Amino acid sequence: MKEADLYPALKAYLEAQGYVVKGEVGACDILARRGDEPAVVVEMKLSFSLALVMQGIARQGLFDDVYLAVPVTEKGWKLRYKDIVALCRRLGLGLLAVRGDQVEAHLDPGPYVPRKNSARAGRLLREFERRVGDPNRGGTTGIKRVTAYRQDALRCLAVLSAGEMKAAAVAKTAGVARAGDLLRADHYGWFERVSVGVYAVTPQGRAAMLSEAAEIARLGGADAQV
C-alpha cells in the first residue's frame, strides 16, 4: 500500500459532505473547502507515527481544522487506539480511519481543555508526602517498588520482631496509625493473628527482615515515626 492509495476514499468522503477537494496543495496532502467555510487539511500516513503528528502540528500553523488519516489495518491500531485518540484530542487534531473505500471519523479537531483527575492526583500527593526518602530509582522497570504502605509494613515488622503484640501497641510503637488495618490485611504475608487483636511475625516475615534489613535500618527500625 502507498499513501496515495488512501486518497480516493478520503476525497470521496469529503466530497460527500459538500467539500471541494484537491490533493498536494503546497505542503498539504489534502486541502478541502466548503463554500466560505474555513479550509480543512488532511495529512496521510500508512501508520500513526511521530512524523504524522509533527506534520499535523505544522499544518495547524496554517489552518485550524487539521485531520490525520491512517488505514485501520496498520499493526497495533487496536492496541494503541485509546492512546492515539487521547494524543490527537490533546493536540487539537482530528483523526480519520480508512478501511478500504470507507472512512470513519474518530475525532474532530478542536481546542483541548484537560479535565484533571483530582482524586487520583490527591492519592499521588499523599503517597509522595508519606513516603520516606527516595527509595526507588526513576525509570526502572520489573523491580519491586518501595511505597509508603510497604514502609509502614516494614516499621510494623521491625516492632513485631521482638515478639507478639497487640495491634494498638504496634501502631503506637511503630508510629503507624493504620497498623491495625495493615496487620489484618497482611498484604505481604508477613503477619499472623495469634489471638484477638494480637499479631506475630510469620516465617515469610522473618525472611523479609533479612532481605529488607537495609530499608528497615534506613527507616530507623522500631523508632521510625510517620
N, C-alpha and C positions, 0 to 999 in steps of 0.2 A: 504494500500500500504506500502511496505517496500523499503528501499533504494536499496536493491538487485533487485527489480523489474525494476529499471532504467537501470541496467547493460546490458541486451540483446540488447536493442535499441542503446545504446551508443557504444557497442562493434561492432555491425553491421555497424553503421555509420562510425566509424574509419576504419574498415576493408575495407569498400567500397572505401576508399581513399588510400588504399595500406599499412595501418599500421598493424603491428603485435601487438595484444592487449592481455594484461594479467591483471587479477584483483588481488587486495590485494597483491601488491608487497611492502613489508615493510609497511610504513605508508600511502602509496598511494592507493586510492580506485581503480584507473585505471592507468596503465602505458603503453604507446604505443610508438613504434618506427617504422620508415620507412627507411630502409636501414641504411645509416650512418648519417642521419639527427638527429638533437637534439631530445631528448625524449619529449613526450607530457604527461602531467599529467592531469587527470580529477578527481575532488573531487565532490561527490554527497551528496545531502541532499533533503529531501522531501519538504523543503521550504527554501526560501532565508533568511538567518539569519546571525547574527554576528559570530556564531560558524563556519558557512561555509566560511565566508570571512577570518576569522583567520586561518582556515585550509588551504585555498588557499595561504595566505601570507606565511605560514610556508613552503609550498612546493616551493615557489619562492626562498627559500634559497638553493634549490637543483637543480631546473631546471627553465629555462626562460619561457617556454610555459606551463602555467597552466590555465586550464578551470574550471569554476564552473558549475555544472549541476543541474537543478531543473525541476520538472514537471510543465507545464504551467497551470495545474488545481489547483495549490495552491491558497488559498484565498488571494485576494489583489494583484495578479500578474499584472492585468491591471492597477490598481490604482497606483502601485509603479514602473511600468516598466521603466519610464524615469529616476527615481532616481536610480534604480538598475543598469541600463546601465551606467549612469554617474559615479557611485561609482566604478564599475568594470573598466571602462576606466581610471579613475584617479589612480587606484591601479595597472594598467597594467595586469589585469586578463581577461581571455576570459569568455564568457557566452554561455552556451548551454541550450536550452529549449527542454524538452522531452514531446511529446504528443503521448501517446500510443506507437506504434513502430516507430514513426517518431521523428527525431531530427533536430532542426533548430539552426544554429549558429547565434547568435545575435551580437556577438562581439568576435574578435580575440585578443589574448594577444599582448601587445606592449607597448613601452615606452609612457608615457603621458606628453605632453607639454601643460600646460593650456594656453588658449587664453584669455587674460584679456579683460573685457568689460570696456574700458576706459571711454566711455560716461556715463555709469551707475556709475562707481567709482567717476567720476567728480561730478555727482549730489549729491552723498552721502557726499563727502567732502565739497561741497558748503553748504549743509544743516547743516553739523557739524559746519562750520565757522559762519553761520548766526544765528544759534540757540543760544539764551541767556541762560546761565546756563545749568543745567541738570535736567529739569522738569519731566522726565519720569523715572520710576524705571525699570531697566533692568529685563527681564524675565517675565513681567506681560502680560496677555492676556485679551481680551474682555473689555478693558477700552479705553477711549478717549486719543489719543496721542496729545501731545503739540509739534507742528512743528514750524519751523521758519516762515512759512506762517501764521499760526494761531497767533503767537506772533505779527507779523506785523499787522494783522487784529485787534488784541486787542489794539494795540497802536492807530490805526485809530479810533477805537470805543471810546477810552478814550478821544481823541481830539473832536470827534463829539458829545460827551455827553453834551458839552456846548451849542450846537445849530447848525443850518445849516451852511455849509461851502463849499467853492469851493474845488475841489479835489486837486488843486495845493497848496492851503493853508494847507490842511490836510497833504499832503506829506512833506511840509516844517516844520510844527509844530511837527508832529509825528516823523520826521526823517526817513520816509519810502518812498524811491524813487519810488517804484511800487504802490503807493497808488491809483493812477488813475485806473490802471488795476484791482486792488484788489476791489475797490469800485464798479466798473462796473460789475465784475464777481459775486460779492455778494455770495460767496460760502456758507456762514453760515446763510444767511437770515437776517443779522444784519443791512444792509444799504438799503436806497431807494433814488432814484434820484427825487428831487423835482422840478428841472429845469435844463437847460443845464449846465452840469459841476458842479452842486450844489447837495450835498447829506445831508441826515439826518439819524438819528437812528430809526430803526423800533421797535415795541413793543418787538419783539424777541431779538433785540439788547439790549434793556433796561433790559430784563431778564438776558441776558448774562453778563451785567455789574455787576449784583449782584452775579451770580454763579461763575464768573471768577474774582471776586474782588481781591483775593489773588494773582493771577498771574499778573493782571494789576498793582497792587502795587509793586510786585517784579520787574516788567519791568520799574517801575518809572513813570507809567502813561503817561501823555502827554509829559513829559520831557525826555522819553527814546529816545536814539539815536541808530541807527544801525552802 
